């Protein structure tokens, strides 16, 4: 009887894990609950239920499950790391840092906890501390692409655009389809007035996500810098198909028409932009 019950629990748990791996977390939770009906102290069911709850935005419930799991096994590093994530989502930052420190006390080379501690410091603009954490994470796992990307982001935030490029390049070497690295590399190149290279990055990004408004807007502004005004207007048109009330687009369309000497169209665009901005203030 005991072995049959254990086999049943393992079967139900695996069903939940399989569903969660396909992004079907709501259904996965149902199977974790079935395991917990049989064994309320089942560590993996509690842990995996917590992770699935976090993925659907139920952070209070995620935290509750992870705490129950940690009551059973207080030395599980992954659970402390994931508890920190939930605490961060709930704005409980002191407890978040405490959980990360506990995780790293248990395993000083847990690269995900090191990375998450770096993200924590980034959130408070403590960039030197964040870089130290990312460097330590990369010593453990040099292929950890998110750490390379966030190093680039820090240097960009510090105004060191040229230095940020080498970290974005490393990110894209490991993952050529890393969308945010392409977009932010483009931004860095634009600040360095390397507009043709910026455009190349943005075009690659937009092949991955053609409906991303920020990337499309950056593309249009780059076309303007290159004085390719027809191309810029086409990019702005793409944005307006998605968001007709984008004041920045209307304003920059006005700039183009003004440069072309079409003052009537320019005034029309400026009036539209002003009206949209005014509506935002109400």
C-alpha positions as CSV (number, residue, x, y, z in Angstrom):
1,X,0.0,0.0,0.0
2,X,2.8,2.4,0.9
3,X,4.6,1.8,-2.4
4,X,1.4,2.3,-4.4
5,X,0.8,5.6,-2.6
6,X,4.3,6.8,-3.3
7,X,4.0,5.8,-6.9
8,X,0.8,7.7,-7.2
9,X,2.3,10.8,-5.6
10,X,5.3,10.6,-8.0
11,X,2.9,10.2,-11.0
12,X,0.9,13.3,-10.0
13,X,3.9,15.3,-9.3
14,X,5.4,14.5,-12.7
15,X,2.1,15.4,-14.4
16,X,2.3,18.8,-12.7
17,X,6.0,19.3,-13.7
18,X,5.2,18.4,-17.3
19,X,2.3,20.9,-17.5
20,X,4.4,23.7,-15.9
21,X,7.2,23.1,-18.4
22,X,4.7,23.9,-21.2
23,X,3.6,27.1,-19.4
24,X,0.3,25.5,-18.2
25,X,0.8,26.5,-14.6
26,X,-2.8,26.8,-13.6
27,X,-3.4,23.1,-14.5
28,X,0.0,22.2,-13.0
29,X,-1.1,23.6,-9.6
30,X,-4.1,21.2,-9.6
31,X,-1.8,18.2,-9.7
32,X,0.5,19.6,-7.1
33,X,-2.6,20.0,-4.9
34,X,-3.5,16.4,-5.5
35,X,0.0,15.4,-4.2
36,X,-0.5,17.7,-1.2
37,X,-3.9,16.1,-0.4
38,X,-2.0,12.8,-0.1
39,X,1.0,14.3,1.7
40,X,0.8,17.9,3.0
41,X,4.5,18.0,3.8
42,X,5.6,17.0,0.3
43,X,8.6,19.3,-0.3
44,X,8.7,19.2,-4.1
45,X,4.9,19.6,-4.5
46,X,5.1,22.7,-2.2
47,X,8.1,24.1,-4.0
48,X,6.8,23.5,-7.5
49,X,3.4,24.9,-6.6
50,X,5.1,28.0,-5.3
51,X,7.0,28.5,-8.5
52,X,3.8,28.1,-10.6
53,X,1.9,30.5,-8.4
54,X,4.7,33.1,-9.0
55,X,4.5,32.6,-12.7
56,X,0.8,33.6,-12.7
57,X,1.4,36.6,-10.4
58,X,0.2,35.2,-7.1
59,X,3.2,36.2,-5.1
60,X,1.6,36.0,-1.6
61,X,0.6,32.4,-2.2
62,X,4.0,31.6,-3.8
63,X,5.7,33.0,-0.7
64,X,3.4,30.9,1.5
65,X,4.2,27.7,-0.3
66,X,8.0,28.3,-0.4
67,X,8.0,29.1,3.3
68,X,6.2,25.8,4.0
69,X,8.8,24.0,1.8
70,X,11.6,25.7,3.7
71,X,10.1,24.7,7.0
72,X,10.6,21.1,5.8
73,X,14.0,21.6,4.3
74,X,15.6,24.9,5.5
75,X,18.9,24.2,3.6
76,X,17.4,24.1,0.1
77,X,19.2,27.0,-1.7
78,X,16.8,27.2,-4.7
79,X,13.9,27.7,-2.3
80,X,15.6,30.6,-0.6
81,X,16.5,32.1,-3.9
82,X,12.9,31.8,-5.2
83,X,11.6,33.1,-1.9
84,X,13.7,36.2,-2.4
85,X,12.1,36.6,-5.9
86,X,8.6,36.5,-4.4
87,X,9.6,39.0,-1.6
88,X,11.0,41.4,-4.2
89,X,7.7,41.2,-6.2
90,X,5.9,42.1,-2.9
91,X,8.2,45.0,-2.2
92,X,9.6,43.5,0.9
93,X,13.2,44.4,0.0
94,X,15.0,43.9,3.3
95,X,13.6,40.4,3.6
96,X,14.5,39.8,-0.1
97,X,18.2,40.6,0.6
98,X,18.1,38.5,3.7
99,X,16.9,35.5,1.8
100,X,19.5,35.9,-0.9
101,X,22.2,36.2,1.8
102,X,21.0,32.9,3.4
103,X,21.0,31.2,0.0
104,X,24.6,32.4,-0.6
105,X,25.7,31.4,2.9
106,X,24.4,27.9,2.1
107,X,26.1,27.9,-1.4
108,X,28.4,30.8,-2.1
109,X,28.7,29.7,-5.8
110,X,24.9,29.6,-6.5
111,X,25.1,31.7,-9.7
112,X,21.4,32.4,-9.8
113,X,21.4,33.8,-6.3
114,X,24.5,35.8,-7.1
115,X,22.7,37.1,-10.2
116,X,19.5,38.0,-8.3
117,X,21.5,39.8,-5.7
118,X,23.0,41.8,-8.5
119,X,19.6,42.6,-9.9
120,X,18.6,43.7,-6.3
121,X,21.5,46.1,-6.2
122,X,20.7,47.4,-9.7
123,X,17.2,48.3,-8.5
124,X,18.7,50.6,-5.9
125,X,21.3,52.0,-8.3
126,X,24.1,50.4,-6.4
127,X,26.0,49.6,-9.6
128,X,29.4,48.6,-8.2
129,X,27.9,46.1,-5.9
130,X,25.7,44.8,-8.7
131,X,28.8,44.4,-11.0
132,X,30.6,42.5,-8.3
133,X,27.7,40.0,-8.0
134,X,27.4,39.6,-11.8
135,X,31.2,39.0,-12.0
136,X,31.0,36.3,-9.3
137,X,28.0,34.7,-11.1
138,X,30.0,34.6,-14.4
139,X,33.0,33.1,-12.6
140,X,30.7,30.1,-11.8
141,X,28.9,30.1,-15.1
142,X,30.5,32.1,-17.9
143,X,27.6,31.2,-20.2
144,X,25.0,32.9,-18.1
145,X,23.8,35.3,-20.7
146,X,21.5,37.5,-18.5
147,X,24.6,38.4,-16.4
148,X,26.5,39.6,-19.5
149,X,23.4,41.6,-20.6
150,X,22.9,43.3,-17.3
151,X,26.6,44.3,-17.1
152,X,26.1,46.1,-20.4
153,X,23.0,47.7,-19.0
154,X,24.9,49.0,-16.0
155,X,27.6,50.6,-18.1
156,X,25.0,52.1,-20.3
157,X,23.2,53.6,-17.3
158,X,26.6,55.0,-16.1
159,X,26.9,56.8,-19.5
160,X,29.7,54.4,-20.6
161,X,28.1,53.5,-23.9
162,X,31.3,52.4,-25.6
163,X,32.1,50.0,-22.8
164,X,28.6,48.7,-22.7
165,X,28.9,47.5,-26.3
166,X,31.4,44.7,-25.4
167,X,28.9,43.2,-23.0
168,X,26.1,43.4,-25.4
169,X,28.3,41.8,-28.0
170,X,29.1,39.0,-25.6
171,X,25.4,38.6,-24.9
172,X,24.6,38.4,-28.6
173,X,27.5,35.9,-29.2
174,X,25.8,33.6,-26.7
175,X,22.3,34.4,-27.8
176,X,21.9,36.1,-31.2
177,X,18.2,36.6,-30.6
178,X,18.4,38.4,-27.3
179,X,15.9,41.1,-28.1
180,X,16.8,43.6,-25.3
181,X,20.5,43.3,-26.1
182,X,19.8,44.2,-29.7
183,X,17.7,47.2,-28.8
184,X,20.0,48.6,-26.1
185,X,23.1,48.0,-28.2
186,X,21.3,50.1,-30.8
187,X,20.7,52.8,-28.3
188,X,24.4,52.8,-27.2
189,X,25.5,53.0,-30.9
190,X,23.1,55.9,-31.5
191,X,24.6,57.8,-28.6
192,X,28.0,57.2,-30.2
193,X,26.5,58.5,-33.5
194,X,27.1,55.2,-35.2
195,X,23.7,55.3,-36.8
196,X,24.1,52.8,-39.6
197,X,25.2,50.2,-37.0
198,X,22.3,51.2,-34.7
199,X,19.9,50.7,-37.6
200,X,21.3,47.2,-38.2
201,X,20.7,46.2,-34.6
202,X,17.2,47.6,-34.6
203,X,16.3,45.9,-37.8
204,X,17.5,42.6,-36.3
205,X,15.4,43.3,-33.2
206,X,12.3,44.1,-35.2
207,X,12.6,40.9,-37.2
208,X,12.2,39.1,-33.8
209,X,9.4,41.4,-32.6
210,X,7.9,43.6,-35.4
211,X,5.2,45.0,-33.1
212,X,7.6,46.4,-30.4
213,X,6.8,50.1,-30.3
214,X,10.0,51.2,-28.6
215,X,12.3,49.4,-31.1
216,X,10.2,50.8,-34.0
217,X,10.3,54.3,-32.6
218,X,14.1,54.1,-32.2
219,X,14.3,52.9,-35.8
220,X,12.3,55.9,-37.0
221,X,14.5,58.4,-35.0
222,X,17.6,56.7,-36.5
223,X,16.2,57.2,-40.0
224,X,15.7,60.9,-39.1
225,X,19.4,61.2,-38.0
226,X,20.4,59.7,-41.4
227,X,17.9,62.1,-43.1
228,X,16.0,59.2,-44.5
229,X,12.7,60.9,-43.9
230,X,10.5,58.6,-46.0
231,X,11.8,55.6,-44.1
232,X,11.2,57.4,-40.8
233,X,7.6,58.2,-41.8
234,X,7.0,54.6,-42.7
235,X,8.3,53.5,-39.3
236,X,6.0,56.0,-37.6
237,X,3.1,54.7,-39.6
238,X,3.8,51.2,-38.3
239,X,3.6,52.6,-34.8
240,X,0.4,54.4,-35.4
241,X,-1.2,51.2,-36.7
242,X,-0.6,49.9,-33.2
243,X,-1.0,53.1,-31.2
244,X,-2.8,55.9,-32.9
245,X,-2.5,58.1,-29.8
246,X,1.3,58.1,-29.5
247,X,2.1,61.8,-29.0
248,X,5.9,61.4,-29.6
249,X,5.2,59.9,-33.0
250,X,2.9,62.8,-34.0
251,X,5.5,65.3,-32.7
252,X,8.4,63.8,-34.7
253,X,6.2,63.5,-37.8
254,X,5.8,67.3,-37.4
255,X,9.5,67.7,-37.2
256,X,10.0,65.9,-40.5
257,X,7.3,67.9,-42.3
258,X,8.8,71.1,-40.9
259,X,12.2,70.1,-42.2
260,X,10.6,69.5,-45.6
261,X,9.0,72.9,-45.6
262,X,5.4,71.5,-45.4
263,X,4.3,73.8,-42.6
264,X,0.6,72.9,-42.9
265,X,1.2,69.2,-42.3
266,X,3.8,70.0,-39.6
267,X,1.3,72.2,-37.7
268,X,-1.4,69.5,-38.0
269,X,1.0,67.0,-36.4
270,X,2.1,69.3,-33.7
271,X,-1.5,70.1,-32.8
272,X,-2.3,66.4,-32.6
273,X,0.7,65.8,-30.3
274,X,-0.2,68.7,-28.1
275,X,-3.8,67.5,-27.8
276,X,-2.7,64.0,-26.8
277,X,-0.3,65.3,-24.2
278,X,-3.0,67.6,-22.8
279,X,-5.4,64.6,-22.5
280,X,-2.7,62.7,-20.5
281,X,-2.8,65.4,-17.8
282,X,-6.5,64.9,-17.1
